[in-house]
């Protein structure tokens, strides 16, 4: 058994690339696990020397999954860099687009990435654990609802932000254009439909997942439980907010550890590297790095949908608040430390995003004509922060007096969670693989479920600098026989 390695390569149903290596000891128990991200991150370096005003469009190319998050964080960083305050209409328009994006993104993860593990079952054949399997099981009517929700979201993002993907709309001091009353009516109507879709999705979750005793036992098991700190953005009343607010961190017991303005993040969060990955490991600076362990003495924190609910005292919209209370009542109160409960929290956030979408679409300021203030100050340094679907997103820029970038630091949503994801994988592997265990594909999928709850976006968190990934394509005939193998070594 000595030196035996089990590899899950590639890991599946995530955005980006990665693999899990599991090493067994002589007795056949798990000795160590590594979530390896082989791509080199490059954005912080190649942005240096560019004009800061390019950043909202440039950084939205970091990721095709959540370009709106980078676009918005970047625009807010430029507001701070140029010392300009967007007018009320601009702030509300930005948050409106962001709420639409949030609802659309959470829909994608639940139905396409996480859903197959519960709708089809964690041990179902891998060819069935996908969106096509879900459609076959739940029917075309449900599939039609999902596709409509995603189509409506992207259509509205294009209407407001200029493109379905990579919007080019938010600028320092506001936005480049407003919306008409006709557009507002369409946005409101789609928003009310989104609220009903979110309610439908929660009811589906209650029926399919919470109605299954085995799934509830899986969610609440120690295998998928970690007692870490939780981070999330909150408004002035400590309620969840995705677009603006202070960053609140609570401990494994739910007590407040810190609450700070995003510009002060370096006083609270530090980053480290390990030799086996290109991703960084953020941790709470005042506690320190203690390794991949949880507990009150560990500096590890999560920044996920569940973390945001744990870090907040409530939600500002009525239907989502009701679901928030329902979740905590069902799971024994706050905080909830069950990683797989993140899927439930994600659907609650979907409902909140849809409700907030309607609130903003019906706000009298939303069709105002005053949607930008032109910057007048000399640029220097600025921090912009939003809650990306996958965690707290921070953009920090430094420039010279001409507005040319001299330094850039980004902490993206998935990067916040790299340490707890690694911890989750190790715990799941150690609980599921013991001496004598027959390692099946279904068992390995249960280990993948430990990271899948975080909805990691490794395309967002990492980048291969030369621009080419190693690639191997195998072409098989109808009988499974290999017809051709094409390889690319990744060297430019």
NORNORQUI-V814660 format. One record per helix or strand. SS is the DSSP state (~ for helix, > for strand). FROM is the first residue (numbers start at 1). LEN is the number of residues. If there is no record, write none. Layout:
{{SS	FROM	LEN} {SS	FROM	LEN}}
This chain:
{{>	5	5} {>	15	1} {>	19	6} {>	30	7} {~	43	4} {>	51	1} {~	52	11} {~	67	15} {~	88	32} {~	131	8} {~	140	22} {>	170	2} {>	174	2} {~	181	30} {~	213	7} {~	222	3} {>	225	1} {>	229	6} {>	239	2} {>	246	5} {>	256	5} {~	262	6} {>	269	4} {>	281	4} {>	301	2} {~	305	7} {>	314	1} {~	318	13} {>	338	1} {~	339	23} {~	364	4} {>	372	1} {>	381	8} {>	391	9} {>	404	8} {~	413	4} {~	418	15} {~	441	12} {>	457	1} {~	458	4} {>	471	6} {>	482	7}}
